[in-house]
Amino acid sequence: MEKKKEELKVESLEQEVKEIREEISKIFELILPPKEVRREIVKNLYTIELSFLKIFKTLLDYKTQELERRIEGKGEAKKEKVKKIQVE
């Protein structure tokens, strides 16, 4: 008799686990969108990240070019002579 009780407990435990898994999967189905929609969402998130990185890259390139022009301009720039203007 003891073996039968143990076997019944094991079966009922397995059944409970199975039911819990089914309930959790139902909850996930309600919360999570379909697979195709999830893929599109992930793709859009990557696109957003890429866009931000491109913005930072563009700003960095602009600032770099501006600094390079300043560095090159200072070495080559000659001071203009100041002309005196006589005021009456």
MARKEMI-690839 format. One record per residue (C-alpha): residue in one letter; x, z, y. Coordinates in steps of 0.1 Angstrom, whole numbers. Layout:
% residues N
{drense "A",{X,Z,Y}}
...
***
This chain:
% residues 88
{drense "M",{0,0,0}}
{drense "E",{28,8,24}}
{drense "K",{42,-28,20}}
{drense "K",{8,-43,29}}
{drense "K",{5,-22,60}}
{drense "E",{40,-32,71}}
{drense "E",{33,-68,64}}
{drense "L",{1,-66,84}}
{drense "K",{19,-51,113}}
{drense "V",{45,-78,113}}
{drense "E",{19,-105,112}}
{drense "S",{-1,-89,140}}
{drense "L",{31,-85,160}}
{drense "E",{40,-122,155}}
{drense "Q",{4,-131,165}}
{drense "E",{6,-110,196}}
{drense "V",{39,-126,206}}
{drense "K",{24,-160,200}}
{drense "E",{-6,-152,221}}
{drense "I",{16,-138,249}}
{drense "R",{36,-170,249}}
{drense "E",{5,-191,251}}
{drense "E",{-8,-170,280}}
{drense "I",{25,-173,299}}
{drense "S",{26,-210,294}}
{drense "K",{-10,-213,308}}
{drense "I",{1,-193,338}}
{drense "F",{31,-215,343}}
{drense "E",{9,-246,340}}
{drense "L",{-13,-232,368}}
{drense "I",{16,-222,390}}
{drense "L",{40,-251,385}}
{drense "P",{31,-286,393}}
{drense "P",{33,-314,367}}
{drense "K",{68,-326,357}}
{drense "E",{66,-358,378}}
{drense "V",{57,-338,409}}
{drense "R",{85,-313,402}}
{drense "R",{110,-342,400}}
{drense "E",{98,-356,433}}
{drense "I",{101,-322,449}}
{drense "V",{136,-317,437}}
{drense "K",{145,-353,448}}
{drense "N",{131,-345,483}}
{drense "L",{151,-312,484}}
{drense "Y",{183,-331,477}}
{drense "T",{174,-357,503}}
{drense "I",{169,-330,529}}
{drense "E",{202,-314,520}}
{drense "L",{219,-348,522}}
{drense "S",{203,-355,556}}
{drense "F",{216,-322,570}}
{drense "L",{251,-329,557}}
{drense "K",{250,-364,573}}
{drense "I",{240,-348,606}}
{drense "F",{269,-324,605}}
{drense "K",{293,-352,595}}
{drense "T",{281,-373,624}}
{drense "L",{286,-344,648}}
{drense "L",{320,-336,634}}
{drense "D",{331,-373,636}}
{drense "Y",{319,-375,672}}
{drense "K",{337,-343,682}}
{drense "T",{369,-354,664}}
{drense "Q",{369,-388,682}}
{drense "E",{363,-370,715}}
{drense "L",{392,-347,710}}
{drense "E",{415,-376,698}}
{drense "R",{406,-395,730}}
{drense "R",{415,-365,751}}
{drense "I",{448,-360,733}}
{drense "E",{457,-397,737}}
{drense "G",{445,-398,773}}
{drense "K",{466,-369,785}}
{drense "G",{498,-385,772}}
{drense "E",{492,-419,788}}
{drense "A",{474,-408,819}}
{drense "K",{494,-411,851}}
{drense "K",{486,-391,882}}
{drense "E",{473,-413,910}}
{drense "K",{490,-409,943}}
{drense "V",{470,-391,969}}
{drense "K",{464,-411,1000}}
{drense "K",{463,-392,1033}}
{drense "I",{436,-401,1056}}
{drense "Q",{439,-393,1092}}
{drense "V",{409,-378,1109}}
{drense "E",{405,-381,1146}}
***
